[in-house]
Amino acid sequence: MSITFEKDQAHKLVDKMPDNATWDDLIHEIYVCQVIESGLADSDAGKTVDVRELRAKYDLPK
């Protein structure tokens, strides 16, 4: 799924980075933003599983 963005969002992302940021730093920030937006979209669409269900399924501590 592709998430659209506004140019203003990209400018704000770059503006908040330090002056000595690298291309790798920028790519990392873009990736983090994309993952968060994708997760939020999945949550809004009801495509998530409650953490308690996962813990019970895999017999993990609560």
Secondary structure as UniProt FT lines:
FT   HELIX           7..15
FT   TURN            19..20
FT   HELIX           23..44
FT   TURN            45..46
FT   HELIX           51..57
FT   TURN            58..59
//
